[in-house]
Amino acid sequence: MIQVPPCSPGMRLEDIDTPALLIDLDALEANLDGMAKYLADNGTKLRPHAKTHKSPVIARLQMARGATGVCVQKTAEAEVLAWGGVSDILVTNEVIAPAKLSRLAALAPFAHIALCADHPAALQYIELAAENSGVRLDVLVEVDVGAGRCGTAPGEDAVALARLIAKSKHLRFGGLQAYQGQAQHLREPERRQAEIANVVARVRLTVESLRRAGLSCETIGGGGTGTFPFEAESGVFTEIQAGSYCFMDVDYSRNLDAVGSPARMFRQSLFVLSSVMSVPKPGVAVIDAGHKAVAVDSGLPVVRDASGFQYVRSSDEHGVLCFGPETAPPQLGEKLMLIPGHCDPTVDRFDWYVGMRGDRVACLWPIPARGAVN
């Protein structure tokens, strides 16, 4: 069931029904501008990951700032983004189910659709879907660059797969997918840089192997919010696939920059607005945002601008806050803003973004790719 909008444009912050997912529009726009400028100055394309925001509105804001397209993880996400007017979509995940591949191929007449593959059998499924739909699909070879998840081995194994794609009547070799997700959350910049140096070495090996085989590599995609400067400045990557930079979260705020302080390039723009529903005893308050409203897989949320409050425990519908005797107890109904531990799954809990300018609601945006698990 689609949730009832928690407010309407023009309302004050204190009148918004809770829990609600808020965007500070000024901070969001600053983040989009900052990433776009950084990559443009480095001569690298931006293909932001829409699994973070799940929104054609935000995707089109990113493309208006020069993004070449977007990434998604799921077929249903690709459908929502394409139906919302996004014209260039890469599925950065293995898709092998015939029904899903047929759905992706059906998008090809009105959006450029590309997929990833790491096994010859997967190519057979993709080619059949393309043939049945009368389209030609770009396929990138996913290379395991150290995450130990999906991906073929760098070098000759990747070349063998690229050759199969290049020989296909209905597929086109689009390049390499080389994302190292585990590196995004290494706290020290030296560790992140060292890990991406290993990634770059694996990619260079593969590109050189492709060159010897007579295959050009148009696109090399990867990178994320935690490592994008290293990929962008490597001279190897052509596209950066960062997603969380538009919103940020508690987990990313713990990454350190070159001088040991939390990275400050991007501002926190995403918040969960909650209400105090109970003050059952001294030093304890309960709010209406538990783990159904804010993801806790990467740690508990933090209360914004309220250093005296600590979010200490969540259940389905309740969040428990503790505070010391020096902090004034909150009032019943008082609104508190939470910074999520992990932005992506927090977004997936809501049907609406509430766009804020100052303390007023400026807009409501639907989140149509929420729950797109297939």
C-alpha positions as CSV (number, residue, x, y, z in Angstrom):
1,M,0.0,0.0,0.0
2,I,1.4,3.4,-0.9
3,Q,1.8,5.6,2.2
4,V,-0.3,8.7,2.5
5,P,2.0,11.8,1.9
6,P,3.1,13.1,5.3
7,C,2.6,16.8,4.4
8,S,1.9,19.2,1.6
9,P,4.1,22.0,0.1
10,G,4.2,25.1,2.2
11,M,3.8,23.3,5.6
12,R,6.2,24.0,8.4
13,L,8.6,21.3,9.7
14,E,6.8,20.9,13.0
15,D,3.5,20.1,11.1
16,I,4.9,17.2,9.1
17,D,3.5,13.8,10.1
18,T,6.1,11.3,11.2
19,P,8.1,9.3,10.5
20,A,9.0,11.1,7.3
21,L,12.0,11.1,5.0
22,L,13.3,14.6,4.5
23,I,15.8,16.0,2.0
24,D,17.6,19.3,2.6
25,L,17.4,20.5,-1.0
26,D,20.2,23.1,-0.7
27,A,22.5,20.4,0.6
28,L,21.4,17.9,-2.0
29,E,22.0,20.4,-4.8
30,A,25.4,21.3,-3.4
31,N,26.4,17.6,-3.4
32,L,25.2,17.0,-7.0
33,D,27.1,20.1,-8.1
34,G,30.2,19.2,-6.2
35,M,30.6,15.7,-7.6
36,A,29.7,16.9,-11.2
37,K,32.4,19.6,-11.0
38,Y,35.1,17.3,-9.5
39,L,34.7,14.6,-12.2
40,A,34.4,17.2,-15.0
41,D,37.7,18.7,-13.8
42,N,39.3,15.3,-13.9
43,G,37.9,14.4,-17.3
44,T,35.9,11.4,-15.9
45,K,32.2,10.7,-16.6
46,L,29.7,10.3,-13.8
47,R,27.2,7.4,-13.9
48,P,25.6,7.8,-10.4
49,H,24.0,4.7,-8.8
50,A,20.3,5.2,-8.5
51,K,19.9,2.3,-6.1
52,T,20.6,5.0,-3.5
53,H,17.8,7.4,-4.3
54,K,15.4,5.2,-6.4
55,S,14.0,8.3,-8.0
56,P,13.7,9.4,-11.7
57,V,13.5,13.0,-10.4
58,I,16.9,12.9,-8.7
59,A,18.4,10.9,-11.6
60,R,17.3,13.7,-14.0
61,L,18.8,16.3,-11.7
62,Q,22.1,14.4,-11.9
63,M,21.9,14.1,-15.7
64,A,21.1,17.8,-16.0
65,R,24.5,18.3,-14.4
66,G,26.3,16.2,-16.9
67,A,25.9,12.6,-15.7
68,T,26.1,10.2,-18.7
69,G,23.4,8.0,-17.3
70,V,22.7,6.0,-14.1
71,C,23.3,2.6,-12.7
72,V,20.8,0.3,-11.1
73,Q,21.0,-3.1,-9.4
74,K,17.6,-4.5,-10.3
75,T,15.4,-5.0,-13.3
76,A,12.5,-3.3,-11.6
77,E,14.7,-0.3,-10.9
78,A,15.7,-0.1,-14.5
79,E,12.0,-0.1,-15.5
80,V,11.1,2.7,-13.1
81,L,14.0,4.9,-14.2
82,A,13.3,4.3,-17.9
83,W,9.6,5.0,-17.6
84,G,10.6,8.2,-15.7
85,G,12.5,9.5,-18.7
86,V,16.1,8.4,-17.9
87,S,17.6,7.5,-21.2
88,D,20.8,5.6,-20.3
89,I,20.9,2.8,-17.7
90,L,23.5,0.2,-16.7
91,V,22.5,-2.7,-14.6
92,T,25.6,-3.3,-12.4
93,N,24.5,-6.8,-11.4
94,E,24.2,-10.2,-13.0
95,V,20.8,-10.9,-14.4
96,I,20.1,-14.4,-15.7
97,A,16.4,-15.0,-15.2
98,P,14.8,-15.1,-18.7
99,A,11.8,-13.2,-17.6
100,K,13.9,-10.3,-16.2
101,L,16.1,-10.2,-19.3
102,S,13.0,-10.0,-21.5
103,R,11.8,-7.0,-19.4
104,L,15.2,-5.3,-19.8
105,A,15.2,-5.9,-23.5
106,A,11.8,-4.4,-23.8
107,L,13.2,-1.1,-22.5
108,A,15.8,-0.9,-25.2
109,P,13.6,0.9,-27.8
110,F,13.4,4.0,-25.6
111,A,16.5,3.8,-23.4
112,H,20.0,2.6,-23.8
113,I,20.3,-0.5,-21.7
114,A,23.5,-2.2,-20.7
115,L,24.1,-5.3,-18.5
116,C,27.0,-7.0,-16.8
117,A,28.0,-10.7,-17.1
118,D,30.7,-12.9,-15.6
119,H,30.0,-16.3,-17.2
120,P,29.5,-17.7,-20.7
121,A,26.2,-19.2,-19.8
122,A,24.9,-15.8,-18.7
123,L,25.6,-14.5,-22.2
124,Q,23.4,-17.2,-23.8
125,Y,20.5,-16.0,-21.7
126,I,21.1,-12.4,-22.5
127,E,21.5,-13.0,-26.2
128,L,18.3,-15.0,-26.4
129,A,16.4,-12.2,-24.8
130,A,17.9,-9.7,-27.2
131,E,17.2,-11.8,-30.2
132,N,13.6,-12.4,-29.2
133,S,13.1,-8.7,-28.8
134,G,14.9,-7.7,-32.0
135,V,17.4,-5.5,-30.2
136,R,21.1,-5.3,-29.5
137,L,22.3,-5.0,-25.9
138,D,25.6,-3.7,-24.6
139,V,27.3,-6.1,-22.1
140,L,30.1,-5.3,-19.8
141,V,32.4,-8.0,-18.4
142,E,32.4,-7.8,-14.7
143,V,35.9,-8.4,-13.3
144,D,36.5,-9.5,-9.7
145,V,38.9,-6.7,-8.5
146,G,39.1,-8.0,-4.9
147,A,35.7,-8.0,-3.4
148,G,35.2,-11.7,-3.9
149,R,31.6,-11.4,-4.9
150,C,30.6,-11.5,-8.6
151,G,33.0,-11.2,-11.5
152,T,35.4,-13.2,-13.6
153,A,39.1,-13.3,-13.1
154,P,41.1,-10.4,-14.5
155,G,43.2,-10.9,-17.6
156,E,42.7,-13.8,-19.9
157,D,39.4,-15.1,-18.4
158,A,37.9,-11.6,-18.9
159,V,39.2,-11.5,-22.4
160,A,37.6,-14.9,-23.2
161,L,34.2,-13.6,-22.1
162,A,34.7,-10.3,-24.1
163,R,35.5,-12.4,-27.2
164,L,32.2,-14.2,-26.9
165,I,30.3,-11.0,-26.6
166,A,32.1,-9.4,-29.5
167,K,31.2,-12.4,-31.7
168,S,27.5,-12.3,-30.8
169,K,24.9,-11.1,-33.4
170,H,22.8,-9.5,-30.7
171,L,25.3,-8.3,-28.1
172,R,28.0,-5.6,-28.1
173,F,31.1,-5.6,-25.9
174,G,30.7,-2.5,-23.8
175,G,33.7,-2.6,-21.6
176,L,34.5,-3.6,-18.0
177,Q,32.7,-3.3,-14.7
178,A,35.3,-3.1,-11.9
179,Y,33.7,-2.1,-8.6
180,Q,35.3,-2.8,-5.2
181,G,32.5,-2.2,-2.7
182,Q,34.5,-3.3,0.4
183,A,37.0,-0.5,-0.2
184,Q,34.3,2.2,0.2
185,H,34.2,2.0,4.0
186,L,37.9,1.5,4.9
187,R,38.3,4.4,7.3
188,E,41.9,5.5,6.7
189,P,42.5,7.2,3.3
190,E,45.8,5.3,2.9
191,R,44.0,2.0,3.1
192,R,41.4,3.1,0.6
193,Q,44.1,4.4,-1.8
194,A,46.1,1.2,-1.5
195,E,43.1,-1.0,-2.2
196,I,42.1,1.0,-5.3
197,A,45.8,0.8,-6.5
198,N,45.3,-3.0,-6.5
199,V,42.0,-2.6,-8.4
200,V,43.7,-0.4,-11.0
201,A,46.5,-2.9,-11.4
202,R,44.0,-5.7,-12.1
203,V,42.0,-3.4,-14.6
204,R,45.2,-2.4,-16.4
205,L,46.2,-6.0,-16.8
206,T,42.8,-6.8,-18.3
207,V,42.8,-3.8,-20.6
208,E,46.2,-4.7,-21.9
209,S,45.1,-8.3,-22.5
210,L,42.0,-7.0,-24.4
211,R,44.3,-4.8,-26.5
212,R,46.5,-7.7,-27.5
213,A,43.3,-9.6,-28.4
214,G,42.3,-6.7,-30.7
215,L,39.4,-5.6,-28.5
216,S,39.0,-2.0,-27.5
217,C,37.5,-1.1,-24.1
218,E,35.1,1.8,-24.4
219,T,33.9,1.9,-20.8
220,I,35.6,1.0,-17.5
221,G,33.2,1.7,-14.7
222,G,33.4,1.5,-10.9
223,G,34.2,3.6,-7.9
224,G,32.0,4.8,-5.1
225,T,31.5,7.6,-2.7
226,G,34.4,6.3,-0.5
227,T,37.0,6.0,-3.2
228,F,36.0,8.0,-6.3
229,P,39.0,10.4,-6.2
230,F,41.4,7.4,-6.6
231,E,39.5,5.9,-9.6
232,A,39.0,9.3,-11.2
233,E,42.7,10.1,-11.0
234,S,43.9,6.7,-12.0
235,G,43.9,7.3,-15.8
236,V,42.1,4.0,-16.2
237,F,38.5,4.4,-15.2
238,T,36.2,6.3,-17.6
239,E,33.0,6.3,-15.4
240,I,32.4,6.7,-11.7
241,Q,29.4,5.0,-10.1
242,A,29.1,6.7,-6.8
243,G,25.6,6.7,-5.3
244,S,25.5,7.8,-1.6
245,Y,27.3,11.1,-2.2
246,C,23.9,12.7,-2.9
247,F,22.6,12.0,0.6
248,M,25.5,10.8,2.8
249,D,25.0,8.9,6.1
250,V,26.6,8.2,9.5
251,D,28.7,5.4,8.1
252,Y,30.3,7.5,5.3
253,S,30.9,10.3,7.8
254,R,33.3,8.1,9.6
255,N,35.6,7.9,6.6
256,L,38.7,10.0,7.3
257,D,40.3,12.4,4.9
258,A,43.9,13.0,4.3
259,V,44.4,15.0,7.6
260,G,42.5,12.5,9.7
261,S,39.2,14.4,9.9
262,P,35.8,13.2,8.6
263,A,35.6,13.9,4.9
264,R,33.7,17.2,4.3
265,M,33.3,17.3,0.5
266,F,29.6,16.4,0.7
267,R,26.9,17.5,3.2
268,Q,24.3,15.4,5.0
269,S,21.1,16.0,3.0
270,L,18.9,13.0,4.1
271,F,17.1,12.8,7.4
272,V,14.3,10.8,9.0
273,L,12.0,13.1,10.9
274,S,10.6,11.5,14.1
275,S,8.4,12.5,17.0
276,V,8.8,11.9,20.7
277,M,6.0,9.6,21.7
278,S,7.0,8.8,25.3
279,V,9.3,10.0,28.1
280,P,8.8,7.0,30.4
281,K,11.5,7.8,33.0
282,P,14.3,10.2,33.6
283,G,17.0,10.1,31.0
284,V,14.9,8.1,28.5
285,A,12.7,9.1,25.6
286,V,11.0,7.0,22.9
287,I,10.5,8.2,19.3
288,D,8.3,6.8,16.6
289,A,11.2,5.8,14.3
290,G,12.4,2.2,14.9
291,H,14.2,0.0,12.4
292,K,11.1,0.0,10.1
293,A,11.8,3.7,9.5
294,V,15.6,3.8,9.6
295,A,18.1,1.2,8.6
296,V,20.4,-0.1,11.3
297,D,22.6,-2.5,9.3
298,S,25.5,-0.1,9.3
299,G,24.9,1.2,12.8
300,L,22.3,3.2,14.7
301,P,21.2,6.6,13.5
302,V,22.5,9.8,15.1
303,V,20.2,12.7,16.3
304,R,21.0,15.8,14.4
305,D,21.8,19.0,16.3
306,A,21.1,17.3,19.6
307,S,24.4,16.2,21.1
308,G,22.7,15.4,24.4
309,F,20.6,12.7,22.9
310,Q,21.9,9.2,21.9
311,Y,19.9,6.7,19.9
312,V,20.7,3.5,21.8
313,R,18.1,0.9,20.7
314,S,15.5,0.2,18.1
315,S,12.6,-2.2,17.7
316,D,10.0,-2.3,14.9
317,E,8.2,1.0,15.7
318,H,10.2,2.5,18.5
319,G,13.6,4.2,18.9
320,V,15.0,4.6,22.4
321,L,17.0,7.7,23.2
322,C,19.1,8.3,26.3
323,F,20.2,11.6,27.7
324,G,22.0,12.9,30.7
325,P,20.8,15.1,33.6
326,E,22.3,18.2,31.9
327,T,20.0,17.8,28.9
328,A,16.4,19.1,29.1
329,P,13.9,16.3,28.7
330,P,12.1,16.5,25.3
331,Q,8.4,17.3,25.1
332,L,5.8,14.8,23.9
333,G,5.3,15.5,20.2
334,E,8.7,17.2,19.8
335,K,10.3,16.6,16.4
336,L,13.8,15.2,16.1
337,M,15.8,14.7,13.0
338,L,17.8,11.5,12.6
339,I,20.9,10.9,10.4
340,P,20.6,7.4,9.1
341,G,23.4,4.9,9.5
342,H,22.9,3.7,5.9
343,C,21.1,5.9,3.4
344,D,20.2,3.3,0.7
345,P,18.0,0.9,2.7
346,T,16.5,3.8,4.7
347,V,15.2,5.3,1.5
348,D,13.6,1.9,0.7
349,R,11.3,2.3,3.7
350,F,9.4,5.3,2.4
351,D,7.1,6.2,-0.5
352,W,7.8,10.0,-0.4
353,Y,10.7,12.4,-0.2
354,V,9.8,15.7,1.6
355,G,12.0,18.4,0.1
356,M,12.8,21.2,2.5
357,R,14.0,24.7,2.0
358,G,14.7,26.0,5.5
359,D,11.8,25.0,7.8
360,R,9.2,24.8,5.0
361,V,8.2,22.0,2.7
362,A,9.1,22.9,-0.8
363,C,8.1,19.8,-2.7
364,L,7.0,16.1,-2.4
365,W,8.8,13.6,-4.7
366,P,7.6,10.0,-5.0
367,I,10.1,7.1,-4.5
368,P,8.7,4.8,-7.3
369,A,11.6,2.3,-7.2
370,R,11.1,1.6,-3.5
371,G,10.9,-2.1,-2.9
372,A,12.2,-3.0,-6.4
373,V,13.7,-6.3,-5.4
374,N,13.1,-8.2,-8.7
